[in-house]
């Protein structure tokens, strides 16, 4: 794992920078002691660690603006951070940069039921959005497994999904507006409570930009009316091939479940031992399919899915009898990652997406890779949209195992691209997949992506070393200018 070489001049100025930043964010908002910095040395990709130069915890938009403007003037790198649940190293600090932690932006600012939106700060947890509106029968659809901890700002950075993204979409499908601060301190608003914004789709650029373009300080998200009925099916299969074929057949039949998740034998046993969700232990693959809507419709769709599963040789089918049982089915799936942590000292949680009809082939090839690299793998994934989350088990204390785990993960992601998929579904590129970007994108593709990055951040100070396998050559591109709330790209005006 390579990161840009630290700037010794910036590190030497640490005391000066701390003094200046404390004038902007007084009190305990600037952390500089080694013990305090240790809490920020990594995110959920714990294999890589680096203490930041300084941590800044602003409380107001104006403080964020002033901090970024100061760092822009002084040439100081900035790594934005939410809850630190990133699995791709997106919030890995830099030795010569500050971490800008947004945890204090944790308020729900407004709930507008008439427009079916909530306006929240980026430090609000994903689950808290649903909790804020549940009393009126609404909820926020994107639901990553880490929803109890991950924040809306981080969800926007990575375009997070979750088990219900098959029917209700990713963060990008549920995000209507943002307030963000650019690297030079400019405060900008995109979108709002309306469904479609005029002009270029800059919301589409910002959502999933991994902290490379700006820092989100407010988000307007769509809230949905909770469905009348929700029931889940627990379907066991003698083989992963049969489970994968069932997934493709359900979608081909025109049925779009609210969620359709799959676990293999290793993941089933780990989750059941941890949560006691009632999973069958005599199957090779488990499919959890949830149907929602009016009661009569749900009853009909359950019968359709059961028939398709039976046709494909399922070993068992059980429908949730009540809400408590439905939640128990999901409790095992949502706890799969920590459950696997109980059976291995360390693991890499990968993230790649493939066409649904290639699931059986890819799962079989991953098992062959497991033997090749000498490491176990447990599979938990969003089967409905082909988003794989293989968990590669290893022990970092054993020489060579981390390197083999990295090579195994790279081979899985290269396989995803080979069969017509992509490197990431929702975890982002960060540092984990950065050096594989050239597997999916050619030089021209990467150059255009970097050009966009440089238009927002011409000095390359926001989250450098992430996403792109080479550093941006921003001097070659013109910077975006914001005037009167409108973007201008000087390098395009000659056309």
LINKADA-V674419 format. One record per pair of residues at least 24 apart in sequence whose ideal C-beta (glycine too) atoms are under 10 Angstrom apart, sorted by sequence separation. I is the first residue (numbers start at 1). J is the second residue. If there is no record, write none. Layout:
BEGIN
I;J  I;J
END
This chain:
BEGIN
30;54  31;55  32;56  53;77  55;79  57;81  108;132  111;135  113;137  125;149  126;150  128;152  141;165  156;180  178;202  190;214  233;257  240;264  262;286  263;287  359;383  362;386  366;390  388;412  409;433  416;440  417;441  446;470  450;474  453;477  454;478  455;479  456;480  30;55  31;56  52;77  108;133  111;136  113;138  125;150  126;151  139;164  143;168  153;178  178;203  232;257  235;260  237;262  240;265  261;286  262;287  263;288  287;312  363;388  388;413  410;435  414;439  447;472  451;476  452;477  454;479  455;480  29;55  30;56  31;57  53;79  55;81  71;97  125;151  126;152  129;155  141;167  142;168  152;178  177;203  180;206  188;214  190;216  194;220  232;258  261;287  262;288  362;388  366;392  374;400  375;401  406;432  410;436  413;439  414;440  446;472  447;473  450;476  451;477  454;480  455;481  456;482  29;56  30;57  52;79  71;98  111;138  124;151  125;152  141;168  142;169  144;171  153;180  176;203  187;214  193;220  195;222  231;258  232;259  233;260  235;262  237;264  260;287  261;288  262;289  287;314  348;375  350;377  354;381  356;383  359;386  363;390  374;401  388;415  409;436  413;440  441;468  443;470  450;477  451;478  29;57  30;58  70;98  123;151  124;152  126;154  140;168  141;169  142;170  175;203  178;206  186;214  191;219  192;220  230;258  260;288  261;289  289;317  291;319  347;375  353;381  356;384  358;386  362;390  373;401  377;405  388;416  441;469  452;480  28;57  29;58  50;79  52;81  71;100  122;151  123;152  124;153  125;154  126;155  139;168  141;170  142;171  175;204  178;207  180;209  183;212  188;217  189;218  191;220  193;222  230;259  232;261  259;288  260;289  261;290  285;314  286;315  347;376  348;377  349;378  350;379  352;381  353;382  356;385  357;386  359;388  375;404  387;416  406;435  410;439  447;476  27;57  29;59  68;98  121;151  122;152  123;153  125;155  141;171  142;172  183;213  184;214  187;217  190;220  257;287  259;289  260;290  285;315  286;316  287;317  289;319  290;320  347;377  351;381  356;386  374;404  375;405  386;416  437;467  438;468  439;469  447;477  25;56  67;98  120;151  121;152  122;153  123;154  140;171  142;173  172;203  175;206  182;213  183;214  187;218  189;220  227;258  257;288  258;289  259;290  260;291  283;314  284;315  344;375  347;378  349;380  350;381  351;382  354;385  355;386  373;404  377;408  434;465  437;468  438;469  456;487  22;54  24;56  25;57  27;59  68;100  120;152  121;153  122;154  141;173  142;174  172;204  175;207  182;214  183;215  236;268  257;289  258;290  259;291  283;315  288;320  344;376  353;385  354;386  372;404  373;405  375;407  377;409  434;466  437;469  438;470  455;487  21;54  25;58  26;59  67;100  120;153  122;155  141;174  142;175  174;207  180;213  181;214  182;215  257;290  258;291  259;292  282;315  283;316  343;376  353;386  354;387  373;406  375;408  386;419  388;421  430;463  434;467  435;468  436;469  437;470  21;55  22;56  24;58  25;59  29;63  118;152  122;156  126;160  140;174  172;206  173;207  180;214  181;215  255;289  257;291  258;292  282;316  344;378  352;386  353;387  354;388  373;407  374;408  375;409  386;420  387;421  431;465  432;466  433;467  434;468  435;469  455;489  18;53  21;56  25;60  122;157  172;207  179;214  180;215  181;216  256;291  257;292  258;293  280;315  343;378  352;387  353;388  372;407  373;408  377;412  386;421  387;422  430;465  431;466  434;469  455;490  17;53  18;54  43;79  64;100  126;162  171;207  172;208  178;214  179;215  180;216  181;217  255;291  280;316  290;326  340;376  351;387  352;388  372;408  373;409  386;422  389;425  430;466  431;467  433;469  434;470  455;491  17;54  21;58  26;63  30;67  63;100  170;207  171;208  179;216  180;217  250;287  351;388  352;389  387;424  388;425  389;426  429;466  430;467  452;489  455;492  18;56  24;62  25;63  29;67  43;81  55;93  64;102  170;208  178;216  179;217  180;218  280;318  288;326  340;378  350;388  351;389  352;390  369;407  370;408  373;411  387;425  389;427  428;466  429;467  451;489  14;53  17;56  24;63  25;64  40;79  43;82  44;83  45;84  50;89  52;91  54;93  178;217  179;218  180;219  246;285  250;289  279;318  290;329  339;378  350;389  351;390  369;408  372;411  373;412  386;425  387;426  428;467  429;468  13;53  14;54  24;64  43;83  44;84  45;85  52;92  53;93  82;122  83;123  85;125  178;218  179;219  243;283  247;287  258;298  278;318  289;329  290;330  340;380  349;389  350;390  369;409  385;425  387;427  429;469  451;491  24;65  25;66  40;81  43;84  44;85  45;86  46;87  48;89  52;93  53;94  63;104  64;105  82;123  85;126  175;216  177;218  178;219  179;220  242;283  243;284  244;285  246;287  288;329  337;378  339;380  349;390  350;391  385;426  11;53  21;63  24;66  25;67  42;84  43;85  44;86  45;87  47;89  50;92  51;93  52;94  53;95  56;98  57;99  58;100  80;122  82;124  83;125  177;219  178;220  242;284  243;285  247;289  288;330  336;378  348;390  349;391  350;392  366;408  369;411  370;412  10;53  23;66  24;67  41;84  43;86  44;87  45;88  46;89  49;92  50;93  51;94  52;95  53;96  54;97  55;98  56;99  57;100  58;101  59;102  82;125  83;126  176;219  177;220  178;221  234;277  236;279  237;280  240;283  241;284  242;285  243;286  244;287  246;289  258;301  286;329  336;379  337;380  347;390  348;391  349;392  369;412  382;425  1;45  6;50  40;84  42;86  43;87  44;88  45;89  48;92  49;93  50;94  51;95  52;96  53;97  54;98  55;99  56;100  57;101  58;102  59;103  60;104  61;105  108;152  175;219  176;220  177;221  234;278  236;280  238;282  239;283  240;284  241;285  243;287  257;301  288;332  336;380  347;391  348;392  381;425  382;426  3;48  21;66  24;69  39;84  43;88  44;89  45;90  50;95  52;97  53;98  54;99  55;100  56;101  57;102  58;103  59;104  60;105  106;151  126;171  129;174  159;204  174;219  175;220  176;221  234;279  235;280  236;281  238;283  239;284  240;285  242;287  255;300  256;301  257;302  260;305  288;333  336;381  347;392  348;393  366;411  1;47  7;53  21;67  24;70  43;89  44;90  45;91  52;98  53;99  54;100  55;101  57;103  58;104  59;105  105;151  106;152  175;221  176;222  234;280  236;282  237;283  238;284  239;285  240;286  255;301  286;332  334;380  346;392  347;393  348;394  365;411  366;412  369;415  1;48  3;50  6;53  20;67  23;70  42;89  43;90  44;91  45;92  50;97  52;99  57;104  58;105  59;106  105;152  156;203  159;206  160;207  174;221  175;222  236;283  237;284  238;285  278;325  286;333  333;380  344;391  346;393  347;394  365;412  43;91  51;99  52;100  57;105  103;151  105;153  159;207  160;208  171;219  174;222  235;283  236;284  237;285  253;301  257;305  277;325  332;380  343;391  344;392  345;393  346;394  347;395  1;50  21;70  42;91  43;92  52;101  102;151  157;206  158;207  159;208  173;222  174;223  236;285  237;286  255;304  279;328  344;393  345;394  346;395  366;415  20;70  21;71  42;92  43;93  102;152  103;153  156;206  157;207  158;208  159;209  171;221  174;224  235;285  236;286  237;287  254;304  255;305  277;327  278;328  279;329  341;391  343;393  344;394  345;395  346;396  362;412  365;415  20;71  40;91  41;92  42;93  102;153  156;207  157;208  158;209  159;210  235;286  236;287  250;301  253;304  277;328  278;329  340;391  344;395  345;396  346;397  40;92  41;93  102;154  155;207  156;208  157;209  158;210  234;286  235;287  253;305  276;328  277;329  337;389  339;391  340;392  341;393  345;397  346;398  17;70  40;93  155;208  156;209  157;210  158;211  169;222  234;287  235;288  255;308  275;328  277;330  278;331  279;332  336;389  340;393  345;398  362;415  365;418  17;71  20;74  156;210  157;211  168;222  233;287  234;288  235;289  250;304  253;307  275;329  277;331  278;332  279;333  337;391  348;402  361;415  362;416  365;419  21;76  156;211  157;212  233;288  234;289  250;305  253;308  275;330  276;331  277;332  336;391  346;401  350;405  20;76  37;93  122;178  154;210  157;213  168;224  232;288  233;289  249;305  252;308  275;331  276;332  277;333  345;401  346;402  362;418  17;74  87;144  117;174  119;176  122;179  154;211  232;289  233;290  274;331  275;332  277;334  348;405  352;409  358;415  362;419  16;74  41;99  118;176  119;177  121;179  122;180  153;211  157;215  231;289  232;290  233;291  250;308  274;332  275;333  277;335  347;405  348;406  350;408  351;409  358;416  361;419  17;76  40;99  85;144  87;146  117;176  157;216  231;290  232;291  246;305  249;308  250;309  273;332  275;334  346;405  350;409  362;421  39;99  61;121  85;145  86;146  116;176  117;177  119;179  156;216  230;290  231;291  232;292  248;308  249;309  271;331  272;332  275;335  348;408  349;409  350;410  352;412  358;418  359;419  13;74  40;101  85;146  115;176  155;216  230;291  231;292  247;308  271;332  274;335  275;336  348;409  351;412  352;413  354;415  355;416  358;419  37;99  39;101  85;147  153;215  154;216  229;291  230;292  246;308  247;309  249;311  250;312  270;332  271;333  274;336  350;412  351;413  352;414  354;416  357;419  358;420  13;76  83;146  85;148  91;154  153;216  156;219  227;290  229;292  230;293  245;308  246;309  249;312  271;334  275;338  350;413  352;415  353;416  354;417  357;420  358;421  10;74  85;149  86;150  90;154  152;216  153;217  155;219  227;291  228;292  229;293  231;295  245;309  246;310  248;312  268;332  271;335  274;338  275;339  348;412  352;416  353;417  354;418  355;419  10;75  83;148  84;149  85;150  151;216  153;218  156;221  227;292  228;293  229;294  246;311  247;312  267;332  268;333  270;335  271;336  274;339  351;416  352;417  354;419  355;420  9;75  10;76  83;149  84;150  85;151  91;157  152;218  153;219  155;221  226;292  227;293  228;294  229;295  243;309  245;311  246;312  267;333  270;336  271;337  273;339  274;340  350;416  354;420  355;421  10;77  31;98  82;149  83;150  84;151  90;157  152;219  227;294  228;295  229;296  231;298  242;309  245;312  246;313  270;337  271;338  272;339  274;341  352;419  353;420  354;421  7;75  30;98  31;99  82;150  83;151  86;154  90;158  151;219  227;295  228;296  229;297  230;298  231;299  233;301  244;312  245;313  246;314  261;329  268;336  270;338  271;339  274;342  353;421  354;422  7;76  82;151  83;152  85;154  152;221  228;297  229;298  233;302  242;311  243;312  261;330  263;332  267;336  270;339  271;340  273;342  274;343  352;421  353;422  7;77  31;101  81;151  82;152  83;153  84;154  85;155  88;158  227;297  228;298  229;299  231;301  232;302  235;305  242;312  243;313  263;333  267;337  269;339  270;340  273;343  352;422  353;423  6;77  82;153  83;154  86;157  87;158  227;298  231;302  235;306  241;312  242;313  243;314  259;330  261;332  262;333  268;339  269;340  270;341  271;342  351;422  352;423  353;424  354;425  29;101  81;153  82;154  83;155  86;158  233;305  237;309  241;313  242;314  261;333  267;339  270;342  351;423  352;424  353;425  4;77  80;153  81;154  82;155  85;158  119;192  233;306  235;308  236;309  239;312  242;315  261;334  263;336  267;340  270;343  350;423  351;424  352;425  353;426  80;154  82;156  86;160  119;193  235;309  239;313  259;333  266;340  269;343  270;344  350;424  351;425  25;100  29;104  82;157  85;160  117;192  235;310  237;312  238;313  261;336  285;360  351;426  352;427  81;157  82;158  117;193  233;309  237;313  238;314  239;315  351;427  21;98  80;157  115;192  116;193  117;194  235;312  237;314  238;315  266;343  350;427  351;428  115;193  236;314  237;315  238;316  266;344  285;363  349;427  351;429  25;104  114;193  115;194  142;221  235;314  236;315  237;316  18;98  115;195  141;221  142;222  235;315  236;316  17;98  100;181  112;193  140;221  141;222  233;314  235;316  236;317  351;432  352;433  14;96  140;222  141;223  234;316  235;317  236;318  350;432  351;433  13;96  110;193  140;223  141;224  234;317  235;318  349;432  350;433  10;94  11;95  12;96  138;222  139;223  140;224  233;317  234;318  235;319  348;432  352;436  10;95  11;96  138;223  139;224  166;251  233;318  234;319  3;89  10;96  11;97  138;224  139;225  232;318  233;319  234;320  7;94  8;95  9;96  10;97  136;223  137;224  138;225  139;226  232;319  233;320  1;89  6;94  7;95  8;96  10;98  137;225  138;226  139;227  168;256  231;319  232;320  3;92  6;95  7;96  134;223  136;225  137;226  167;256  231;320  3;93  4;94  5;95  6;96  7;97  129;219  133;223  136;226  137;227  166;256  167;257  168;258  230;320  231;321  1;92  3;94  4;95  5;96  6;97  132;223  133;224  166;257  167;258  168;259  231;322  232;323  234;325  3;95  4;96  129;221  133;225  134;226  166;258  167;259  231;323  234;326  4;97  122;215  130;223  133;226  164;257  165;258  166;259  167;260  230;323  232;325  233;326  122;216  123;217  129;223  130;224  164;258  165;259  166;260  229;323  231;325  232;326  234;328  285;379  286;380  289;383  290;384  121;216  122;217  124;219  126;221  163;258  164;259  166;261  231;326  232;327  234;329  288;383  289;384  121;217  122;218  130;226  163;259  164;260  230;326  232;328  233;329  260;356  287;383  121;218  122;219  124;221  162;259  163;260  164;261  230;327  232;329  262;359  287;384  120;218  121;219  163;261  231;329  232;330  234;332  285;383  119;218  120;219  264;363  119;219  120;220  80;181  118;219  119;220  120;221  232;333  262;363  44;146  117;219  118;220  119;221  264;366  117;220  118;221  264;367  117;221  118;222  252;356  266;370  44;149  78;183  115;220  116;221  117;222  118;223  251;356  252;357  44;150  116;222  117;223  250;356  251;357  115;222  116;223  248;355  249;356  271;378  110;218  112;220  115;223  116;224  248;356  249;357  270;378  109;218  116;225  247;356  248;357  269;378  271;380  72;182  105;215  109;219  110;220  113;223  247;357  248;358  266;376  267;377  268;378  270;380  43;154  72;183  73;184  100;211  105;216  107;218  109;220  112;223  245;356  248;359  266;377  267;378  268;379  69;181  71;183  72;184  73;185  105;217  111;223  113;225  244;356  245;357  247;359  248;360  266;378  267;379  268;380  68;181  69;182  71;184  72;185  102;215  105;218  244;357  246;359  247;360  264;377  265;378  266;379  267;380  67;181  68;182  69;183  71;185  72;186  102;216  244;358  245;359  264;378  265;379  266;380  267;381  66;181  68;183  69;184  70;185  100;215  102;217  244;359  245;360  263;378  264;379  64;180  65;181  68;184  69;185  143;259  243;359  244;360  263;379  264;380  64;181  65;182  68;185  69;186  141;258  243;360  244;361  262;379  263;380  264;381  61;179  63;181  67;185  68;186  241;359  242;360  244;362  262;380  263;381  61;180  62;181  65;184  66;185  68;187  91;210  240;359  241;360  244;363  261;380  262;381  61;181  65;185  90;210  91;211  240;360  241;361  243;363  244;364  261;381  262;382  263;383  64;185  65;186  90;211  239;360  261;382  262;383  270;391  65;187  88;210  90;212  240;362  241;363  260;382  261;383  262;384  267;389  58;181  62;185  64;187  166;289  167;290  240;363  241;364  259;382  260;383  261;384  267;390  270;393  86;210  166;290  167;291  168;292  239;363  240;364  259;383  260;384  267;391  62;187  86;211  163;288  167;292  239;364  259;384  260;385  266;391  61;187  164;290  167;293  240;366  257;383  258;384  259;385  261;387  262;388  263;389  264;390  163;290  240;367  257;384  264;391  266;393  164;292  256;384  261;389  82;211  80;210  81;211  80;211  79;211  80;212  251;383  78;211  250;383  251;384  80;214  81;215  82;216  250;384  251;385  80;215  248;383  251;386  80;216  247;383  248;384  78;215  246;383  247;384  247;385  248;386  240;379  244;383  247;386  243;383  244;386  68;214  68;215  67;215  64;214  65;215  64;215  64;216  65;217  64;217  61;215  63;217  62;217  61;217  58;215  60;217  61;218  58;217  163;330  163;333  163;334  162;334  145;330  148;334  143;330  147;334  145;333  146;334  145;334  144;334  145;335  143;334  145;336  146;337  145;337  146;338  161;353  145;338  158;351  145;349  170;385  166;382  169;385  208;424  165;382  166;383  167;384  170;387  211;428  212;429  164;382  166;384  167;385  208;426  210;428  163;382  165;384  166;385  209;428  210;429  211;430  162;382  164;384  165;385  166;386  208;428  210;430  161;382  163;384  166;387  208;429  165;387  161;385  162;387  161;387  145;380  212;449  212;450  213;452  212;452  213;453  212;453  212;454  213;455  214;456  209;452  210;453  213;456  214;457  145;389  209;453  212;456  213;457  212;457  205;452  209;456  215;462  212;460  214;462  215;463  213;462  87;337  205;455  206;456  212;462  213;463  205;456  211;462  212;463  210;462  211;463  212;464  209;462  210;463  202;456  209;463  212;466  170;425  171;426  211;466  212;467  170;426  210;466  211;467  212;468  210;467  209;467  165;425  212;472  87;348  88;349  165;426  87;349  88;350  87;350  88;351  87;351  161;425  162;426  159;424  160;425  161;426  158;424  159;425  160;426  161;427  159;426  160;427  213;480  158;426  159;427  160;428  188;456  158;427  159;428  158;428  186;456  155;426  157;428  158;429  158;430  184;456  157;430  183;456  184;457  154;428  182;456  183;457  184;458  182;457  183;458  184;459  180;456  183;459  183;460  184;461  183;461  202;480  183;462  182;462  144;426  144;427  142;426  202;487  199;486  200;487  199;487  200;489  44;337  186;480  188;482  184;479  186;481  187;482  190;485  183;479  186;482  189;485  182;479  188;485  190;487  182;480  184;482  47;346  188;487  46;346  47;347  182;482  46;347  47;348  46;348  87;389  45;348  45;349  44;349  157;463  88;423  88;424  90;427  88;426  89;427  90;428  92;430  87;426  88;427  89;428  90;429  91;430  92;431  87;427  88;428  89;429  90;430  92;432  86;427  87;428  88;429  89;430  90;431  85;427  86;428  88;430  89;431  90;432  87;430  88;431  89;432  86;430  88;432  89;433  86;431  87;432  88;433  89;434  86;432  88;434  47;394  47;396  46;396  48;402  47;402  47;405  47;406  100;462  100;463  97;461  97;462  97;463  97;464  96;464  97;465  94;463  94;464  92;463  94;465  91;463  94;466  90;463  92;465  92;466  91;466  89;465  90;466  89;466  90;467  88;466  78;457  88;467  86;466  45;427  48;430  77;459  79;461  80;462  81;463  44;427  48;431  76;459  77;460  78;461  79;462  80;463  47;431  48;432  75;459  77;461  78;462  79;463  45;430  47;432  72;457  76;461  77;462  78;463  79;464  45;431  72;458  73;459  75;461  77;463  78;464  79;465  43;430  45;432  72;459  74;461  77;464  79;466  71;459  77;465  68;457  72;461  71;461  72;462  71;462  68;461  68;462  1;406  3;431  2;431  1;431  1;432  3;434  2;434  1;434  2;435  1;435  4;460  4;464  5;465  3;464  4;465  3;465  2;465  3;466  1;465  2;469  4;471
END
